[in-house]
Amino acid sequence: MIGDGTLALKPLVVGTVLAMALVTAIAKVGGFWLLRRLEVSERFEAGLSVLPGAIVIAILGPELAAGGPAEWSAAGVVLLVMWRAENILLALCSGVGAVVLFRAFI
């Protein structure tokens, strides 16, 4: 183990994270390489542009459906921030902070 405290790093965990990062990078670079060699229609390009949002909804939707008042209130914060700022990263970060605060107080 690297370090002796609570935040000690296990070599297996570090290796796993690094391997996952490498596979992710290879998949991304491979996707860009493949798309450069293909003729992409406007419809396909439009589908790719909404894919990140669809993935976020697919991951967070079931959690929200099973959630309580804290999660639904945080979803409201996300909608409000997205409506006002039009920045998905800011909205998601606000939602994470809001759900942590709401769970602590509700």
Beta strands, then each sheet from edge to edge (+ up, - down):
end
